[in-house]
Amino acid sequence: MLDTETTPRRGRIAARTSAALAVAALLAATAACGSEPVLPEQRADEPTAPQPLTSENVDAWLDDVLVPELEEDGIVGATVAVVGGGEVLTTRGFGYADIERQLPVDPEQTLFRIGSVSKVLTANAVMQLVEQGRIDLDTDVSAYLDFEFEREFDDDVTMRHLLSHTAGFEERLRGLMGSGDVSADLREALVNDPPEQVYRPGTTPSYSNYGNALAGYIVERVSGESFEDYIDHHLFEPLGLSASTFRQPLPDGLRDQMSNGYTADSGPAEPFEVVSMPPAGSASMSTADMARFMIEQLGALPDEQSLLSDETREQMFAPALTEEALGGFAEAPRMALGYFQTDRNGHRIVSHGGDTELFHTEMQLYPDDGAGIYISVNSNGNENADLQALRTDLVHAFADRYFPAESTDRAAAVDAETMRENAEAAAGTYVASRGFHSTFLSVLDAIQTFEFSVLDDGRLYLEAHPFTGEPTVYEQLGDHLWQDVASQGQIAVRVEDGDVTGIVHDNAFTMLPLSADRAMATPVLLASAAVLLIGLIAWPAAAIYRKVRGRPAPERGGRPYRTLIRIAAACSLLALAGWAAIVLTLMQLQEVPDLAIRGTQALQLIGLLGMIPAAVKVVRDLRRKAGWRPVAWAVLMLLALSGIANFAIEYQMLAPDLSY
């Protein structure tokens, strides 16, 4: 399951990246270079009084703010809960749980998939065992496992790392989501083709479904119960959450209560989604159950009904790692133990978002104010829907209405000269830490890049934020800390030995500098593809021209080489088209047959081997003094085939392992 915080817009492995991507998107980006940056409007700091957090006020606000947005975005069904003062202030259902049968969303009964918000429940299970002394947050997790995962570093991987997304794992996409009536096998999902460890533990925030699922499996190992049984017996049953489950498929008693999920703003309904690693995202809950869970997390239930002690709960809400581990990253909001820190208006907020392919969810808690808000929708809406914005706008509006800033004073920026100097150091091209580093899907790094530049006034400019896709301007507030001038989002720039080594944003996501080799790979690919395409078009055009003009055909001795070069050029271009289709399909969380990948690799290999006849033709034309035009053409074709081959090698497109 892809998380709101997990994926750029989608950004999310994030999110339906158009893989037809390559030429159009990158050429458009190139054309935009040199144009004036689009600057966001700086937020206004006007004093406001908080609205009363009451059922009547909240319901009126939702009717005014949310209902029109749901209608405009074509959302089939939605549900909201707001809690405060130890009580459920409102649970609301909007639209339909089953549009075909016209069944409305019932917040008491209807189940929604909550995606990666499930990770909060998994973290609670872990912390129960920590509280009992059965799990130590800082012991290497191998002490609790019955299998070993490959490690790139000798450092311990601890439960603290797993819950804060700093264990260092890359991503895996194969089998992440499925459908049907077969239950997911958690151990098999963890052991079979695990992601590689690509960052030193505790140093680089990089959101990981695998890491959280590993934490859930440790709950299973330590408790002696299956993960689903443990959650039922130690979380859901004590809280009386009778319309909640991690089980896939759903138990018979809950199956009829499950909302359908829709890819668009109308039917038909899609099959029930099966998450391959349940602790990371398989929970289904009613809104009423979620509201009671939120109240428990805020410490508003009697001790005998609480899942955790106040001290353990506070430990969950606190930053998980220190400056010693994270360096400059520690100045920005950090991951807690299973929760994101998303403070706003000076109020402490812990939260989590979640997405399956069909359901999209956000939950935020105000530990110091005893309040919380939850929203989930069961469809992707119409073509104009922006589900990230819908959720973000709602929870921000909630904060600004009921918990506005007590003061309008803004933190002072550092002096202009220092800010410009540090902005210039940070300017450049970056890629997401959460990615596919050891598989052919590493090609996403060539597509999903993030450009930082320096404005005339010395502020830092991000062309498109990873989650919103919007231009963002940052001013520097501390040695490493920068703040978005249009919102309250913050980033931290880590500097080591004078070089920027990363920029962390949204707690568990880091942007890493794009290497020089990879920075050159994409423009070389585009130029190479253009040369091959022109070459293929030129061959028949030249033949027609010679026939019309009565010119002699080229000497026959070179024909085999020319034919082989044409075949290689055509195969290289077909391979690029094949990879574009494969990546687009995978980004929609649909499986691609291994045979299709192997076939594309075969085309790629033929293109690579075409460098041999191309090189032979260059040497042959030079020896027979064929003239500058044939030689130049042969050299260009050789370089073009080489450029595409180097790109394929750089991004593991010819790797024998079909992991992704």
Secondary structure, 3 states (H helix, E strand, C coil): CECCCCCECCECCCCCCCCCHHHHHHHHHHHHCCCCCCCCCCCCCCCCCCCCCCHHHHHHHHHHHHHHHHHHHCCCEEEEEEEECCEEEEEEEEEEEECCCCEECCCCCCEEECHHHHHHHHHHHHHHHHHCCCCCCCCEHHHHCCCCCCCCCCCCCEHHHHHCCCCCECCCCCCCEEECCCCCCHHHHHHCCCCCECCCCCCCCCCCHHHHHHHHHHHHHHHCCCHHHHHHHHHHHHHCCCCEECCCCCCHHHHCCECCEECCCCCCCECCEEECCHHHCCCEEEHHHHHHHHHHHCCCCCHHHCCCCHHHHHHHHCCCCCHHHHHHHHHCCCCCCCCEECCECCECCEEEEEECCCCEEEEEEECCCCEEEEEEECECCCCCCCHHHHHHHHHHHHHHHHCCCCCCCCCCCCCHHHHHHHHHHHCEEEEECCCCCCCHHHHHHHCCEEEEEECCCCCEEECCCCCCCCCEEEEECCCCEEEECCCCCEEEEEEECCEEEEEEECCCEEEEECCHHHHHHHHHHHHHHHHHHHHHHHHHHHHHHHHHHCCCCCCHHHHHHHHHHHHHHHHHHHHHHHHHHHHHHHHCCCCCCHHHHHHHHHHHHHHHHCHHHHHHHHHHHHHCCCCHHHHHHHHHHHHHHHHHHHHHHHCCCCCCCCCC
